């Protein structure tokens, strides 16, 4: 796995960090990191969950994770629960 | 006559943890990495719960709320639902057009591995293991 792309050397450090789309919308908080994907949860009781490829990540800066895609694409393609 | 006490008091340094602790943490860390390597598609919390229940409670029924995530618009979810029914005799529900959700029993680590081999189209597995057997039969 490309562990040092986009300045990320420790993928586990992304857990509990917010994830923002290219249009500035917060998808949710990263709840776990899988070998190829990250899982993002949004909402307190019955959270929406998204599984997003690591390759979508644009950068990790000031405690915020940014991805290339906009929210509509994320909501349409990556939501699984 | 009095004798000098020769009892050695343990010396504890707050900055250096005992070697047992650091060794256990190192081994746990490598175990987690091995889990991720051997079961890359499975939620680690689910894996750890299954391993915990399976090894701690020998009579655990393997009751698991399973959520099988498939690639969006790449598979026929009704076919997957039928296939899972044939395998576990449980009817799952389809969520978000890509997730099959069902409660199963006898979902031990070995069975989870067999399921992943039998259905390589599964993209991600999550859910929760439950200890109480009655929960396995609820809706």
Backbone of each chain as ProteinMPNN parsed JSONL, in Angstrom:
{"seq_chain_A": "XXXXXXXXXXXXXXXXXXXXXXXXXXXXXXXXXXXXXXXXXXXXXXXXXXXXXXXXXXXXXXXXXXXXXXXXXXXXXXXXX", "coords_chain_A": {"N_chain_A": [[0.86, -1.194, 0.0], [0.441, 2.26, -0.713], [1.908, 4.036, 1.525], [2.86, 6.536, 2.132], [1.688, 8.537, 0.696], [0.39, 11.742, -0.155], [1.35, 13.01, 2.085], [0.656, 11.481, 4.242], [1.663, 9.41, 6.702], [0.961, 7.813, 8.761], [-1.806, 6.121, 8.718], [-3.725, 5.507, 10.615], [-3.836, 7.749, 12.13], [-5.754, 9.292, 11.005], [-8.196, 8.608, 11.966], [-11.167, 9.626, 13.623], [-11.06, 12.143, 12.55], [-12.434, 14.914, 10.688], [-13.938, 14.67, 7.414], [-13.847, 16.291, 4.376], [-15.534, 17.288, 1.385], [-14.805, 18.205, -2.105], [-16.386, 20.384, -2.592], [-16.604, 21.534, -0.164], [-18.253, 20.386, 1.778], [-18.978, 18.679, 4.79], [-18.534, 15.301, 5.073], [-18.484, 13.501, 7.161], [-17.166, 11.875, 10.083], [-14.109, 10.183, 10.173], [-14.194, 6.824, 10.851], [-12.932, 4.369, 10.771], [-10.0, 2.804, 9.404], [-9.329, 0.97, 6.614], [-7.362, -1.464, 4.748], [-7.451, -0.611, 1.987], [-9.378, 1.311, 1.938], [-11.319, 3.95, 3.535], [-13.561, 4.333, 6.283], [-16.359, 6.29, 6.852], [-18.41, 7.989, 9.133], [-21.557, 9.555, 9.754], [-23.598, 11.345, 11.842], [-25.461, 10.865, 14.915], [-27.18, 8.752, 16.025], [-28.454, 6.788, 14.224], [-26.216, 6.459, 12.197], [-25.25, 7.688, 8.934], [-23.235, 5.879, 6.696], [-20.166, 5.732, 4.955], [-18.041, 4.319, 2.496], [-14.934, 4.937, 1.424], [-12.524, 5.141, -1.139], [-8.995, 5.086, -0.502], [-7.539, 6.333, -2.413], [-9.005, 8.518, -3.116], [-8.367, 10.551, -1.452], [-7.255, 13.809, -1.138], [-5.703, 15.596, 0.408], [-4.285, 15.904, 3.728], [-4.693, 18.112, 6.127], [-4.104, 20.355, 8.772], [-5.582, 18.801, 10.591], [-7.792, 18.047, 9.144], [-9.337, 16.071, 6.662], [-9.24, 16.068, 3.194], [-11.008, 15.383, 0.186], [-11.021, 14.485, -3.353], [-13.497, 14.325, -4.654], [-16.877, 15.643, -5.138], [-19.706, 16.331, -2.911], [-22.106, 15.25, -3.848], [-21.357, 13.169, -5.539], [-20.063, 11.529, -3.718], [-22.144, 10.898, -1.932], [-23.823, 9.531, -3.627], [-22.33, 7.381, -4.591], [-20.665, 6.223, -2.617], [-21.975, 5.749, -0.245], [-23.091, 3.376, 2.113], [-24.728, 2.64, 4.143]], "CA_chain_A": [[0.0, 0.0, 0.0], [1.217, 3.495, -0.736], [1.667, 4.554, 2.857], [3.339, 7.892, 2.365], [1.13, 9.484, -0.263], [-0.326, 12.922, 0.341], [1.864, 13.402, 3.392], [0.129, 10.64, 5.326], [2.547, 8.275, 7.003], [0.24, 6.955, 9.698], [-3.22, 6.21, 8.346], [-4.568, 5.447, 11.811], [-3.988, 9.096, 12.694], [-6.921, 9.941, 10.379], [-9.416, 8.236, 12.694], [-11.789, 10.726, 14.389], [-10.867, 13.432, 11.872], [-13.502, 15.194, 9.723], [-13.608, 14.513, 5.999], [-14.561, 17.297, 3.575], [-15.543, 17.087, -0.059], [-14.203, 19.302, -2.859], [-17.26, 21.554, -2.486], [-16.581, 22.043, 1.204], [-19.271, 19.793, 2.662], [-18.425, 17.646, 5.668], [-19.193, 14.004, 4.903], [-18.604, 12.91, 8.484], [-15.922, 11.642, 10.803], [-13.5, 8.897, 9.808], [-14.345, 5.922, 11.999], [-11.908, 3.32, 10.716], [-9.164, 2.777, 8.202], [-9.094, -0.368, 6.089], [-6.153, -1.43, 3.916], [-7.603, 0.146, 0.748], [-10.471, 2.283, 2.05], [-11.621, 4.502, 4.855], [-14.987, 4.327, 6.592], [-16.75, 7.579, 7.414], [-19.751, 7.957, 9.729], [-22.15, 10.876, 9.976], [-24.851, 11.29, 12.592], [-25.237, 10.248, 16.218], [-27.954, 7.576, 16.448], [-28.346, 5.829, 13.118], [-25.342, 7.233, 11.302], [-24.973, 7.324, 7.55], [-21.847, 5.424, 6.61], [-19.594, 5.788, 3.613], [-16.747, 3.655, 2.341], [-14.276, 5.798, 0.438], [-11.164, 4.663, -1.466], [-7.895, 5.946, -0.049], [-7.057, 7.103, -3.565], [-9.791, 9.75, -3.236], [-7.88, 11.591, -0.54], [-6.446, 14.856, -1.776], [-4.675, 15.983, 1.377], [-4.608, 15.918, 5.154], [-4.08, 19.367, 6.563], [-4.686, 20.955, 9.982], [-6.551, 17.903, 11.22], [-8.953, 17.831, 8.276], [-9.036, 15.275, 5.466], [-9.933, 16.578, 2.0], [-11.025, 14.438, -0.931], [-11.167, 15.087, -4.679], [-14.868, 14.281, -5.162], [-17.862, 16.503, -4.483], [-20.58, 15.595, -1.996], [-23.121, 14.488, -4.583], [-20.733, 11.913, -5.985], [-19.81, 10.702, -2.523], [-23.417, 10.416, -1.399], [-24.408, 8.6, -4.587], [-21.515, 6.191, -4.878], [-19.898, 5.639, -1.511], [-22.809, 5.491, 0.938], [-23.489, 1.966, 2.167], [-25.635, 2.346, 5.257]], "C_chain_A": [[0.889, 1.234, 0.0], [0.984, 4.233, 0.576], [2.052, 6.012, 3.024], [2.837, 8.881, 1.328], [0.435, 10.618, 0.473], [0.121, 13.314, 1.746], [1.362, 12.558, 4.544], [1.074, 9.459, 5.53], [1.868, 7.297, 7.951], [-1.253, 7.098, 9.436], [-4.136, 6.19, 9.561], [-4.775, 6.834, 12.433], [-5.175, 9.841, 12.077], [-8.221, 9.635, 11.124], [-9.838, 9.393, 13.605], [-11.552, 12.106, 13.77], [-12.013, 13.654, 10.879], [-13.014, 15.057, 8.28], [-14.483, 15.455, 5.182], [-14.446, 16.999, 2.085], [-14.938, 18.306, -0.762], [-15.063, 20.56, -2.83], [-17.472, 21.988, -1.036], [-17.617, 21.479, 2.152], [-18.635, 18.683, 3.502], [-19.225, 16.358, 5.506], [-19.43, 13.371, 6.265], [-17.231, 12.771, 9.112], [-15.39, 10.265, 10.418], [-13.54, 7.976, 11.024], [-13.365, 4.759, 11.955], [-11.176, 3.381, 9.388], [-8.921, 1.324, 7.826], [-7.878, -0.304, 5.174], [-6.277, -0.566, 2.652], [-8.603, 1.289, 0.868], [-10.586, 2.847, 3.449], [-13.134, 4.493, 5.041], [-15.319, 5.616, 7.334], [-18.179, 7.478, 7.931], [-20.247, 9.378, 9.951], [-23.487, 10.707, 10.693], [-24.698, 10.478, 13.855], [-25.951, 8.92, 16.46], [-27.937, 6.478, 15.381], [-27.508, 6.5, 12.03], [-25.361, 6.729, 9.861], [-23.505, 6.908, 7.495], [-21.399, 5.377, 5.155], [-18.288, 5.001, 3.606], [-16.045, 4.308, 1.145], [-12.874, 5.282, 0.148], [-10.095, 5.634, -0.963], [-7.387, 6.836, -1.184], [-7.835, 8.393, -3.768], [-9.221, 10.888, -2.402], [-6.933, 12.541, -1.264], [-5.325, 15.298, -0.837], [-5.216, 15.898, 2.801], [-3.891, 17.119, 5.742], [-4.836, 19.939, 7.763], [-5.796, 20.096, 10.585], [-7.791, 17.643, 10.405], [-8.506, 17.056, 7.041], [-9.877, 15.802, 4.309], [-9.885, 15.522, 0.898], [-11.295, 15.173, -2.248], [-12.644, 15.251, -5.079], [-15.79, 15.271, -4.436], [-18.867, 15.654, -3.698], [-21.597, 14.727, -2.734], [-22.563, 13.138, -5.031], [-20.505, 10.964, -4.805], [-21.101, 10.076, -2.023], [-24.034, 9.362, -2.318], [-23.63, 7.291, -4.654], [-20.889, 5.505, -3.672], [-20.726, 5.317, -0.272], [-23.213, 4.019, 0.963], [-24.454, 1.655, 3.3], [-26.303, 3.628, 5.733]], "O_chain_A": [[1.948, 1.255, 0.627], [0.002, 4.959, 0.729], [1.608, 6.661, 3.971], [3.452, 9.921, 1.095], [-0.044, 10.449, 1.594], [-0.655, 13.89, 2.508], [1.615, 12.882, 5.704], [1.255, 8.625, 4.643], [2.163, 6.102, 7.944], [-1.885, 8.061, 9.87], [-5.209, 6.793, 9.539], [-5.743, 7.068, 13.157], [-5.562, 10.901, 12.568], [-9.226, 10.32, 10.936], [-9.016, 10.04, 14.255], [-11.82, 13.125, 14.407], [-12.513, 12.695, 10.291], [-11.846, 15.294, 7.972], [-15.709, 15.421, 5.283], [-13.418, 16.529, 1.597], [-14.603, 19.304, -0.124], [-14.559, 21.667, -3.017], [-18.41, 22.723, -0.73], [-17.84, 22.038, 3.226], [-17.864, 17.864, 3.001], [-20.428, 16.321, 5.764], [-20.478, 12.766, 6.492], [-16.273, 13.445, 8.733], [-16.148, 9.298, 10.349], [-12.997, 8.295, 12.082], [-13.003, 4.218, 13.0], [-11.664, 3.929, 8.4], [-8.379, 0.547, 8.612], [-7.406, 0.787, 4.853], [-5.332, 0.129, 2.282], [-8.667, 2.147, -0.012], [-10.036, 2.311, 4.411], [-13.891, 4.629, 4.079], [-14.658, 5.984, 8.305], [-19.056, 6.946, 7.25], [-19.479, 10.28, 10.287], [-24.385, 10.017, 10.211], [-23.921, 9.524, 13.9], [-25.357, 8.026, 17.064], [-27.455, 5.372, 15.625], [-28.045, 7.04, 11.063], [-25.47, 5.531, 9.599], [-22.649, 7.5, 8.153], [-22.165, 5.027, 4.258], [-17.532, 5.014, 4.577], [-16.516, 4.232, 0.01], [-12.11, 5.012, 1.076], [-10.279, 6.851, -0.998], [-6.878, 7.933, -0.956], [-7.391, 9.274, -4.505], [-9.555, 12.052, -2.62], [-5.962, 12.134, -1.901], [-4.159, 15.366, -1.226], [-6.423, 15.831, 3.035], [-2.665, 17.15, 5.844], [-6.065, 19.996, 7.76], [-6.821, 20.611, 11.032], [-8.756, 17.074, 10.917], [-7.459, 17.331, 6.454], [-11.091, 15.96, 4.439], [-8.869, 14.857, 0.699], [-11.736, 16.322, -2.257], [-12.996, 16.21, -5.765], [-15.533, 15.677, -3.302], [-18.881, 14.427, -3.804], [-21.91, 13.617, -2.305], [-23.222, 12.106, -4.912], [-20.731, 9.758, -4.902], [-21.153, 8.882, -1.728], [-24.681, 8.422, -1.856], [-24.221, 6.217, -4.763], [-20.614, 4.306, -3.722], [-20.227, 4.678, 0.655], [-23.631, 3.475, -0.059], [-24.944, 0.531, 3.408], [-27.106, 3.596, 6.666]]}, "seq_chain_B": "XXXXXXXXXXXXXXXXXXXXXXXXXXXXXXXXXXXXXXXXXXXXXXXXXXXXXXXXXXXXXXXXXXXXXXXXXXXXXXXXXXXXXXXXXXXXXXXXXXXXXXXXXXXXXXXXXXXXXXXXXXXXXXXXXXXXXXXXXXX", "coords_chain_B": {"N_chain_B": [[19.369, -9.759, 69.186], [19.496, -7.904, 66.217], [18.604, -8.049, 62.771], [19.579, -6.737, 59.645], [17.194, -5.62, 57.328], [16.811, -7.184, 54.222], [15.122, -6.911, 52.135], [14.269, -6.361, 48.814], [13.031, -3.544, 47.339], [10.738, -2.965, 44.683], [11.777, -1.098, 41.908], [10.31, 1.537, 40.296], [10.021, 3.171, 37.34], [8.555, 5.966, 36.013], [8.846, 6.815, 33.419], [9.759, 4.759, 31.795], [7.999, 2.057, 30.658], [7.054, -1.129, 32.116], [8.708, -4.066, 30.891], [7.039, -6.163, 30.145], [4.576, -4.947, 29.547], [5.181, -3.315, 27.329], [5.967, -5.26, 25.554], [3.622, -6.765, 25.245], [1.974, -4.846, 24.072], [3.358, -4.374, 21.704], [3.126, -6.896, 20.512], [0.346, -7.058, 20.251], [-0.106, -4.973, 18.483], [1.202, -5.954, 16.207], [-0.38, -8.148, 15.791], [-2.848, -6.97, 15.137], [-2.105, -5.79, 12.742], [-1.601, -8.08, 11.267], [-4.154, -9.171, 11.182], [-5.427, -7.244, 9.583], [-4.078, -7.69, 7.264], [-4.708, -10.345, 6.622], [-7.487, -10.352, 6.595], [-8.527, -8.204, 4.814], [-10.914, -7.069, 3.96], [-12.657, -6.879, 6.026], [-14.307, -5.305, 8.731], [-12.418, -4.304, 11.429], [-13.237, -4.178, 14.093], [-15.438, -5.869, 14.166], [-14.173, -8.282, 13.529], [-12.457, -8.601, 15.768], [-14.346, -8.798, 17.813], [-15.661, -11.18, 17.117], [-13.531, -13.004, 17.324], [-12.966, -12.68, 20.029], [-15.389, -13.54, 21.335], [-15.594, -16.12, 20.308], [-13.311, -17.417, 21.257], [-13.397, -17.025, 23.992], [-15.916, -17.78, 25.01], [-16.931, -20.875, 24.896], [-19.342, -21.983, 24.2], [-20.547, -20.197, 22.589], [-22.858, -19.11, 20.164], [-22.235, -17.989, 17.794], [-23.595, -15.725, 16.891], [-24.287, -13.149, 14.757], [-24.766, -9.904, 13.528], [-24.767, -9.225, 10.315], [-23.344, -7.229, 7.805], [-23.07, -6.986, 4.524], [-21.238, -5.452, 2.135], [-21.467, -4.479, -1.202], [-19.955, -3.65, -4.404], [-21.106, -0.572, -5.753], [-23.829, -0.6, -7.978], [-22.764, -2.709, -9.424], [-23.354, -5.316, -8.997], [-26.016, -7.765, -8.942], [-28.228, -7.305, -6.551], [-30.426, -8.744, -5.685], [-29.889, -11.31, -6.533], [-27.705, -11.82, -4.929], [-28.944, -11.755, -2.476], [-30.561, -14.041, -2.665], [-28.576, -15.973, -2.887], [-27.293, -15.768, -0.431], [-29.398, -16.522, 1.179], [-29.652, -19.202, 0.486], [-27.335, -20.15, 1.569], [-27.43, -19.548, 4.336], [-30.047, -19.738, 5.168], [-31.454, -17.471, 5.901], [-33.264, -14.481, 5.539], [-32.139, -11.617, 4.072], [-32.002, -8.002, 4.253], [-31.993, -5.353, 1.855], [-29.983, -2.537, 1.7], [-29.449, 0.823, 0.742], [-29.036, 0.04, -1.879], [-26.808, -1.537, -2.081], [-25.949, -2.881, 0.15], [-26.225, -5.775, 2.046], [-28.088, -6.884, 4.68], [-28.243, -8.903, 7.467], [-29.133, -11.251, 10.089], [-27.216, -13.792, 11.4], [-26.362, -17.118, 12.526], [-23.735, -19.177, 13.898], [-21.577, -17.893, 12.78], [-18.601, -18.063, 12.763], [-15.065, -17.353, 12.836], [-13.885, -18.953, 10.883], [-16.042, -19.523, 9.182], [-16.632, -17.001, 8.24], [-14.354, -16.488, 6.758], [-14.632, -18.465, 4.799], [-16.94, -17.522, 3.546], [-16.024, -15.13, 2.41], [-14.205, -16.12, 0.575], [-15.887, -17.604, -1.038], [-17.506, -15.644, -2.134], [-16.155, -13.395, -3.842], [-16.929, -10.901, -4.681], [-17.747, -9.348, -2.607], [-17.274, -6.289, -1.074], [-16.818, -5.1, 1.36], [-17.073, -5.964, 4.772], [-19.082, -5.546, 7.544], [-20.648, -4.971, 10.75], [-22.002, -6.512, 13.718], [-21.063, -8.578, 16.438], [-22.988, -10.575, 18.628], [-23.519, -11.496, 21.999], [-25.654, -12.705, 23.32], [-27.708, -15.481, 22.795], [-30.467, -15.379, 22.106], [-30.798, -13.091, 20.703], [-30.035, -13.676, 18.167], [-32.227, -14.652, 16.885], [-34.04, -12.695, 16.644], [-35.8, -10.038, 14.892]], "CA_chain_B": [[20.14, -9.354, 68.02], [18.652, -7.481, 65.096], [19.199, -8.222, 61.441], [19.183, -5.722, 58.674], [16.272, -6.111, 56.321], [17.425, -7.233, 52.886], [14.045, -6.961, 51.129], [14.46, -5.421, 47.7], [11.805, -2.896, 46.873], [10.76, -2.787, 43.227], [11.986, 0.271, 41.452], [9.394, 1.851, 39.199], [10.317, 4.409, 36.652], [7.364, 6.336, 35.261], [9.124, 7.108, 32.015], [9.947, 3.518, 31.044], [7.014, 1.071, 31.077], [7.623, -2.458, 32.325], [8.959, -4.732, 29.619], [5.87, -6.98, 29.782], [3.565, -4.084, 28.919], [5.584, -2.899, 25.984], [5.977, -6.441, 24.69], [2.225, -7.099, 24.931], [1.475, -3.838, 23.13], [4.004, -4.638, 20.413], [2.517, -8.099, 19.923], [-1.03, -6.714, 19.869], [0.005, -4.141, 17.289], [1.518, -6.806, 15.052], [-1.569, -8.99, 15.581], [-3.82, -6.145, 14.414], [-1.612, -5.656, 11.358], [-1.797, -9.375, 10.608], [-5.599, -9.271, 10.908], [-5.721, -6.38, 8.427], [-3.483, -8.314, 6.086], [-5.41, -11.589, 6.289], [-8.907, -10.059, 6.357], [-8.529, -6.78, 4.453], [-12.247, -6.548, 3.656], [-13.534, -6.986, 7.19], [-14.228, -4.328, 9.815], [-11.58, -4.899, 12.478], [-13.977, -4.321, 15.353], [-16.223, -7.092, 14.038], [-13.223, -9.397, 13.621], [-11.991, -8.75, 17.15], [-15.477, -9.281, 18.618], [-15.865, -12.6, 16.803], [-12.412, -13.75, 17.919], [-13.131, -12.631, 21.489], [-16.488, -14.414, 21.761], [-15.318, -17.495, 19.89], [-12.267, -18.02, 22.077], [-13.693, -16.909, 25.42], [-17.133, -18.521, 25.356], [-16.891, -22.047, 24.016], [-20.682, -22.322, 23.726], [-21.095, -19.076, 21.819], [-23.528, -19.623, 18.967], [-21.778, -17.312, 16.583], [-24.651, -14.827, 16.404], [-23.674, -11.942, 14.196], [-25.502, -9.061, 12.587], [-23.796, -9.109, 9.234], [-23.637, -6.27, 6.742], [-22.18, -7.273, 3.4], [-21.282, -4.315, 1.21], [-21.025, -4.82, -2.556], [-19.691, -2.452, -5.222], [-22.322, 0.109, -6.197], [-24.295, -0.833, -9.357], [-21.928, -3.705, -10.108], [-23.877, -6.662, -8.77], [-27.465, -7.889, -8.779], [-28.381, -7.52, -5.112], [-31.42, -9.791, -5.422], [-29.186, -12.583, -6.677], [-26.889, -11.975, -3.713], [-29.877, -12.071, -1.39], [-30.918, -15.458, -2.833], [-27.385, -16.778, -2.616], [-27.085, -15.762, 1.025], [-30.487, -17.316, 1.763], [-29.312, -20.617, 0.298], [-26.204, -20.506, 2.43], [-27.697, -19.409, 5.779], [-31.486, -19.827, 5.428], [-31.893, -16.215, 6.518], [-33.596, -13.478, 4.53], [-31.507, -10.335, 4.368], [-32.625, -6.807, 3.671], [-31.039, -4.593, 1.031], [-29.915, -1.12, 2.07], [-28.645, 1.703, -0.125], [-28.823, -0.674, -3.15], [-25.506, -2.21, -2.153], [-25.608, -3.542, 1.409], [-27.123, -6.849, 2.462], [-28.043, -6.892, 6.138], [-28.966, -10.053, 8.013], [-28.592, -11.858, 11.299], [-26.89, -15.206, 11.183], [-25.675, -17.793, 13.623], [-22.573, -19.99, 13.492], [-20.64, -17.09, 11.995], [-17.288, -18.059, 13.397], [-14.044, -16.786, 11.95], [-13.687, -19.867, 9.747], [-17.163, -19.35, 8.255], [-16.459, -15.688, 7.613], [-13.303, -16.661, 5.753], [-15.227, -19.232, 3.69], [-17.869, -16.635, 2.832], [-15.24, -14.18, 1.61], [-13.62, -16.86, -0.55], [-16.988, -18.004, -1.927], [-18.081, -14.472, -2.8], [-15.109, -12.36, -3.923], [-17.489, -9.582, -5.016], [-17.959, -8.574, -1.377], [-16.294, -5.206, -0.99], [-16.536, -4.766, 2.761], [-17.954, -6.643, 5.727], [-19.136, -4.934, 8.865], [-21.747, -5.508, 11.547], [-21.647, -6.67, 15.134], [-21.279, -9.891, 17.042], [-23.749, -10.444, 19.865], [-23.259, -12.62, 22.891], [-26.879, -13.388, 23.729], [-28.222, -16.327, 21.708], [-31.825, -15.028, 21.682], [-30.704, -11.983, 19.753], [-29.826, -14.215, 16.828], [-33.487, -15.018, 16.26], [-34.935, -11.542, 16.546], [-35.909, -9.492, 13.532]], "C_chain_B": [[19.212, -8.991, 66.865], [19.403, -7.661, 63.788], [18.708, -7.11, 60.525], [18.24, -6.34, 57.641], [16.935, -6.063, 54.939], [16.363, -7.312, 51.788], [14.301, -5.905, 50.06], [13.131, -4.832, 47.266], [11.876, -2.727, 45.36], [10.962, -1.32, 42.867], [11.128, 0.521, 40.226], [9.785, 3.198, 38.609], [9.124, 4.803, 35.795], [7.616, 6.531, 33.772], [9.311, 5.835, 31.183], [8.945, 2.476, 31.518], [7.68, -0.288, 31.297], [7.731, -3.199, 31.003], [7.77, -5.587, 29.185], [4.84, -6.148, 29.045], [3.948, -3.734, 27.494], [5.604, -4.091, 25.029], [4.555, -6.831, 24.275], [1.676, -6.122, 23.895], [2.083, -4.051, 21.74], [3.37, -5.84, 19.723], [1.09, -7.823, 19.459], [-1.02, -5.914, 18.572], [0.293, -4.999, 16.055], [0.352, -7.747, 14.747], [-2.631, -8.235, 14.783], [-3.405, -5.98, 12.953], [-1.806, -6.961, 10.586], [-3.271, -9.582, 10.265], [-5.956, -8.468, 9.661], [-5.191, -7.001, 7.146], [-4.258, -9.559, 5.649], [-6.889, -11.364, 5.971], [-9.067, -8.587, 5.966], [-9.921, -6.203, 4.217], [-13.159, -6.47, 4.879], [-13.241, -5.891, 8.214], [-13.468, -4.964, 10.991], [-12.32, -5.076, 13.8], [-14.831, -5.584, 15.333], [-15.321, -8.308, 14.187], [-12.816, -9.665, 15.069], [-13.111, -9.264, 18.053], [-15.705, -10.775, 18.382], [-14.762, -13.439, 17.459], [-12.563, -13.81, 19.441], [-14.217, -13.608, 21.956], [-16.166, -15.881, 21.484], [-14.3, -18.172, 20.806], [-12.594, -17.997, 23.569], [-14.874, -17.773, 25.839], [-17.273, -19.692, 24.394], [-18.273, -22.419, 23.475], [-21.337, -21.164, 22.958], [-21.656, -19.587, 20.49], [-23.085, -18.953, 17.681], [-22.826, -16.376, 16.01], [-24.064, -13.467, 16.008], [-24.679, -11.214, 13.312], [-24.502, -8.689, 11.496], [-24.255, -8.073, 8.211], [-22.603, -6.471, 5.644], [-22.321, -6.162, 2.366], [-20.691, -4.753, -0.131], [-20.735, -3.54, -3.34], [-20.994, -1.878, -5.772], [-22.593, -0.18, -7.672], [-23.475, -1.873, -10.119], [-22.469, -5.123, -9.953], [-25.396, -6.615, -8.642], [-27.73, -8.252, -7.316], [-29.427, -8.589, -4.798], [-30.815, -11.18, -5.589], [-28.335, -12.867, -5.442], [-27.772, -12.372, -2.525], [-30.287, -13.55, -1.445], [-29.757, -16.369, -2.447], [-27.121, -16.884, -1.111], [-28.175, -16.584, 1.718], [-30.169, -18.812, 1.661], [-28.225, -21.057, 1.271], [-26.585, -20.518, 3.92], [-29.17, -19.558, 6.163], [-31.998, -18.603, 6.201], [-32.153, -15.199, 5.403], [-32.97, -12.142, 4.935], [-32.304, -9.178, 3.787], [-31.549, -6.011, 2.932], [-31.123, -3.119, 1.414], [-29.02, -0.372, 1.1], [-28.25, 1.029, -1.443], [-27.491, -1.423, -3.21], [-25.138, -2.982, -0.89], [-26.67, -4.573, 1.766], [-26.968, -7.019, 3.968], [-28.842, -8.076, 6.646], [-28.325, -10.544, 9.298], [-28.366, -13.339, 11.041], [-26.342, -15.801, 12.474], [-24.573, -18.667, 13.036], [-21.609, -19.206, 12.6], [-19.327, -16.966, 12.783], [-16.276, -17.547, 12.381], [-13.845, -17.644, 10.695], [-14.785, -19.675, 8.703], [-17.068, -18.015, 7.529], [-15.417, -15.77, 6.498], [-13.847, -17.415, 4.534], [-16.163, -18.36, 2.856], [-17.109, -15.674, 1.913], [-14.597, -14.864, 0.4], [-14.715, -17.2, -1.56], [-17.547, -16.826, -2.706], [-17.05, -13.329, -2.861], [-15.636, -10.979, -4.295], [-17.78, -8.735, -3.776], [-16.842, -7.534, -1.265], [-15.866, -4.942, 0.451], [-17.538, -5.493, 3.638], [-17.9, -5.899, 7.05], [-20.334, -5.524, 9.602], [-21.329, -5.625, 12.984], [-21.938, -8.088, 15.588], [-22.023, -9.691, 18.35], [-23.595, -11.706, 20.696], [-24.518, -13.421, 23.185], [-27.463, -14.183, 22.568], [-29.575, -15.87, 21.2], [-31.816, -13.921, 20.636], [-30.573, -12.489, 18.32], [-31.133, -14.503, 16.114], [-34.454, -13.844, 16.154], [-34.881, -10.966, 15.141], [-34.683, -8.699, 13.147]], "O_chain_B": [[18.251, -9.708, 66.583], [20.614, -7.467, 63.691], [17.58, -6.627, 60.631], [18.472, -7.444, 57.15], [17.529, -5.059, 54.545], [16.649, -7.721, 50.663], [14.518, -4.729, 50.354], [12.218, -5.557, 46.87], [12.926, -2.391, 44.813], [10.369, -0.427, 43.473], [11.216, -0.206, 39.237], [9.862, 4.212, 39.303], [8.719, 4.031, 34.926], [6.696, 6.421, 32.962], [9.044, 5.843, 29.982], [9.02, 2.04, 32.667], [8.74, -0.565, 30.735], [6.928, -2.978, 30.096], [7.514, -5.726, 27.989], [4.29, -6.586, 28.034], [3.14, -3.844, 26.572], [5.298, -3.953, 23.845], [4.306, -7.18, 23.121], [0.994, -6.525, 22.953], [1.395, -3.922, 20.728], [3.11, -5.818, 18.52], [0.672, -8.296, 18.403], [-1.83, -6.153, 17.677], [-0.298, -4.795, 14.994], [0.121, -8.103, 13.591], [-3.24, -8.789, 13.868], [-4.238, -6.023, 12.047], [-2.134, -6.946, 9.4], [-3.602, -10.1, 9.198], [-6.69, -8.942, 8.793], [-5.785, -6.854, 6.077], [-4.442, -9.798, 4.456], [-7.475, -12.097, 5.174], [-9.674, -7.812, 6.705], [-10.101, -4.986, 4.266], [-14.308, -6.041, 4.771], [-12.086, -5.593, 8.519], [-13.841, -6.032, 11.477], [-12.054, -6.022, 14.542], [-14.943, -6.285, 16.338], [-15.665, -9.257, 14.891], [-12.828, -10.805, 15.532], [-12.865, -10.068, 18.952], [-15.914, -11.538, 19.325], [-15.043, -14.466, 18.076], [-12.323, -14.845, 20.061], [-13.988, -14.407, 22.864], [-16.426, -16.76, 22.306], [-14.415, -19.363, 21.095], [-12.125, -18.849, 24.323], [-14.843, -18.417, 26.888], [-17.675, -19.53, 23.242], [-18.387, -23.076, 22.44], [-22.545, -21.172, 22.718], [-21.024, -20.38, 19.791], [-23.528, -19.329, 16.596], [-22.944, -16.24, 14.792], [-23.448, -12.761, 16.806], [-25.347, -11.814, 12.469], [-23.541, -7.953, 11.72], [-25.418, -8.056, 7.808], [-21.422, -6.167, 5.813], [-23.394, -5.961, 1.797], [-19.595, -5.309, -0.202], [-21.216, -2.467, -2.977], [-21.876, -2.621, -6.205], [-21.708, -0.029, -8.514], [-23.503, -1.897, -11.35], [-22.081, -6.025, -10.696], [-25.982, -5.592, -8.288], [-27.481, -9.383, -6.899], [-29.337, -9.264, -3.773], [-31.182, -12.114, -4.876], [-28.255, -14.003, -4.973], [-27.399, -13.202, -1.696], [-30.353, -14.225, -0.417], [-29.932, -17.387, -1.778], [-26.774, -17.947, -0.597], [-27.916, -17.256, 2.716], [-30.381, -19.578, 2.6], [-28.209, -22.198, 1.731], [-26.131, -21.378, 4.675], [-29.51, -19.51, 7.345], [-32.879, -18.72, 7.053], [-31.373, -15.073, 4.458], [-33.247, -11.614, 6.012], [-33.172, -9.367, 2.934], [-30.379, -5.994, 3.316], [-32.206, -2.534, 1.446], [-27.971, -0.868, 0.689], [-27.248, 1.4, -2.054], [-27.091, -1.89, -4.277], [-24.116, -3.667, -0.865], [-27.864, -4.273, 1.784], [-25.872, -7.265, 4.47], [-30.009, -8.232, 6.286], [-27.149, -10.297, 9.567], [-29.239, -14.035, 10.523], [-25.92, -15.087, 13.383], [-24.498, -18.865, 11.823], [-20.912, -19.786, 11.767], [-19.008, -15.931, 13.367], [-16.602, -17.336, 11.213], [-13.662, -17.125, 9.595], [-14.517, -19.662, 7.502], [-17.387, -17.918, 6.344], [-15.59, -15.187, 5.428], [-13.564, -17.057, 3.39], [-16.182, -18.444, 1.628], [-17.514, -15.441, 0.775], [-14.464, -14.261, -0.665], [-14.513, -17.102, -2.771], [-18.017, -16.998, -3.83], [-17.074, -12.416, -2.036], [-14.899, -9.995, -4.237], [-18.031, -7.536, -3.889], [-15.654, -7.846, -1.348], [-14.713, -4.609, 0.724], [-18.711, -5.622, 3.285], [-16.829, -5.655, 7.604], [-20.958, -6.471, 9.124], [-20.416, -4.932, 13.435], [-22.919, -8.709, 15.178], [-21.735, -8.757, 19.099], [-23.547, -12.821, 20.175], [-24.478, -14.647, 23.289], [-27.69, -13.638, 21.487], [-29.837, -15.951, 20.0], [-32.712, -13.831, 19.797], [-30.96, -11.801, 17.375], [-31.167, -14.591, 14.887], [-35.56, -13.989, 15.632], [-34.046, -11.343, 14.319], [-34.613, -8.172, 12.036]]}, "name": "protein", "num_of_chains": 2, "seq": "XXXXXXXXXXXXXXXXXXXXXXXXXXXXXXXXXXXXXXXXXXXXXXXXXXXXXXXXXXXXXXXXXXXXXXXXXXXXXXXXXXXXXXXXXXXXXXXXXXXXXXXXXXXXXXXXXXXXXXXXXXXXXXXXXXXXXXXXXXXXXXXXXXXXXXXXXXXXXXXXXXXXXXXXXXXXXXXXXXXXXXXXXXXXXXXXXXXXXXXXXXXXXXXXXXXXXXXXXXXX"}
